[in-house]
Each structure stands twice: as C-alpha cells, then as structure tokens.
Amino acid sequence: MSLPRPVARLTPEARTTAFYFTYFMGPGAAVVFLPIWLSEKGISTEQIGLINAVPVLVILMLNLVVGRLADKASDWRQVIVIGALIAGIVPIGLFFVNEFWGILLFWTLCSLPGGAIGPVLDAATMRMTRRNGSDFGTIRAWGTVGYMLFNALTGFLVVWYGSVIFVPLFVGLALLRAAVSLQLPAFRAPPGQPTVAAVQPAAGKLLEIIVRPWFFLPLVGFAMVFGTHIFLNGFGALLWKAQGIPENIIGPLIALGSASEAAMMFIWRRFGGRVSARYMILLSAVVSVLRWVAMAFAPPVPVLVLLQLTHGITFAIGYLGCVHFIANWTSEDIAAETQSLFTVAQQVMSVVALIAFGWLIGLFGNYAYFFAALAALLGGLCIWASLQMMQPKEAGATPAQP
C-alpha cells in the first residue's frame, strides 16, 4: 500500500517529534480516568484488571508479526501510519457500549493498532537519530510531555464535566494522532548509506542474539520492572481515590511522574554515553524496589510527590537503557522485530501484573505494592546476572554501551 509522503518542510526529527507528542495523549487521559470510569459503571477491580490485561495479551501475540512485516516493508513508516489510522477510527465504538463484555471488546480493539506500532516507532526513530547524529531521548521525551499534559488536564476536565467527558476526549485524541501520522518522514537509510551495523558488530538475525543469556536477561529483568509500573497505571488512581485523595490532585500526581520521565529523557544525552546501558537498567530496578515499598504504606500527598519524582529513574532510565542496548547489538534488518520482542516481554509481564494485582488489591489493598517491590527485585537480579556473565564495554562513541 502506497501512503502519501509529507512535504519536506520540517526536519525528519521535528515531524517524528510531533507524532510522539500525540502518540501518548490518549493513554495519558486513560490512565487517570479509565479505572474510575469503569468503576462508576459497576465494573469490579478484577474486571478492570481484565479490561487492561486482555488488550496487552492480544498485542503481544501480534507484535512480532507486525515487527517482522515492518522490517520487510520498504520503510517502517508504512506500518506506523496504517496502525495510527486504524487506531483513530475504532474508538468511536466506545460511545455505544456500557457493559463489561462490550467495553472489553472495544477497549481491546482500540488498544491493538496503537500498541502494535509502538516498538516499530521506537526502532525506526532510534535508527534515524543514530544515522543523523540527533538524539532519540529528546524526541521520545515529547511523547511523555503529551502524556503528562493529559494526565493533568483530564483530572480537571472530569471535575468540570463529569465522567461523560472521558469517551469524547479519548476518541478525539485518537483521531488527532491519526492525522499527525500522515506527515511522518521516511525512516530507513538511503541505499548505500552507512548504518549502525557498519560501525560496530551487530547481529543480523534475531536468533543470533536472543539466545545469548547476557543479552536477553536485562530485557527480561526490565520487563519485570515495567510490569510493576503497569500496576500503578492500572490501579494507582483507584487506590489514591480510596485514600481520599481528590481527583483534581490525582491527575497532577500522575503528571508529576510523567514530568520526571520527560526531564530524564531530555537530559539523557548528557550522561547516557558515560555509563553502561545495563548499569542504567539495574539502577531503575533498585530504585523501583524502594519506590513500591514506600507506596505500600499509603503515604500522604507530600510523600507521594517525592515518590512520583523517582519515575524518571524507575522507568525512563531503564527504558532508554534497553532501547540503546538493543540498537547497539542488532542490525537495521531486524531492528523493529527485536524491539517488538522486547515489547512482547514487557507485555507478558504487564498481563501477569494486571491480572494478579486486580486480585491482590481485593485481598490486600494498598499492601499489594509489596508484591510489586518483590517483582522489581527479581528483575534487578536478572540484570545483575547478565553483568556477571559479560562485563560491559568501556563507554565510547555510542549513546550508551552494553
């Protein structure tokens, strides 16, 4: 399928940044109010867990296929645009459902295309920025800014207009993302232009690299850490509301975590090349353990502010470390497929977390965060084991070394 090419007025980095800015707006609104909106419709915490988990489960079965198709396409852009257009149209069905099964069906259909193109977008942007000498972290940070904007704004919109505003807002943001995708640039290197594979050894087949324990253990470890953050995304707003925290405070609290994440991504280039990527991933796991232990005690808002500020370490540093780690050790021929495999690992842990924590919250309430801390600890041990198997190289020319 041939898609229209954008007029080359802005740089490829600027056009990609614009898409990242809109890409996470819908999820930013959903993380604040989806669990509360579902609860107001009589959906139980176990069912909320399923509504969050089932889309992730289906996406993980599609990610590798989508990544492989994207790698085989003439450019990764085609898959990204098609997915964004589908993700813009399907959410309209949310206007017509009110019961558990209907919501489960349409929320799953809404989540599939957007979720499937995420790893392709990350892989394509990473390759483009390394080729052009620009910074992936800065571009990706604007996605977090868009997410943060609607973390904060959604809380106020709900207070002003009530729960009826959630579906129109989510649909509008999905359509905006679809429209902005049409101006994305081509991402692949022109024929004959050197790529990352030309300047350092890189695996050209997925099986060449994924079977090495020192390679997959850090990715599995961070996937476990990532799964603990899904607990916060899926149930954090509901738990905070049960603590008596007002909705107009919940939104800014979530936005504060996003602000910390964005800030870390903006400054990554200043220190990312000085420290091994795996040490950065390990740091995210250690701080996550401390964060979730503190959250289990239902701390007051001032303490929650401090804990939310650690999000730049517990998520952003680990995520950027993994993306650079993958790019350092794979060729452009398997870029999207390997990034998709990493996303599958995250999604598997997300499904486990959403289903398990939906049940654990019913039994333990806020103390379920102790189980999140345990999962982050296990993830940290996986990363540490990788470092024992193969020591990282000295920091060098690439943004982050293995």
Secondary structure by P-SEA (a helix, b strand, c coil): cccccccccccaaaaaaaaaaacaaaaaaaaacaaaaaaaacccaaaaaaaacaaaaaaaacaaaaaaaaaacccaaaaaaaaaaaaacccccccccccaaaaaaaaaaaaaaaaaaaaaaaaaaaaaaaaacccaaaaaaaaaaaaaaaaaaaaaaaaaccccaaaaaaaaaaaaaaaaacccccccccccccccccccccccccccccccccaaaaaaaaaaaaaaaaaaaccaaaaaaaacccaaaaaaaaaaaaaaaaaaaaacccccccccaaaaaaaaaaaaaaaaaaaaacccaaaaaaaaaacccccaaaaaaaaaaaaacccccaaaaaaaaaaaaaaaaaaaaaaaaaaaaacccccaaaaaaaaaaaaaaaaaaaaaaccccccccccccc
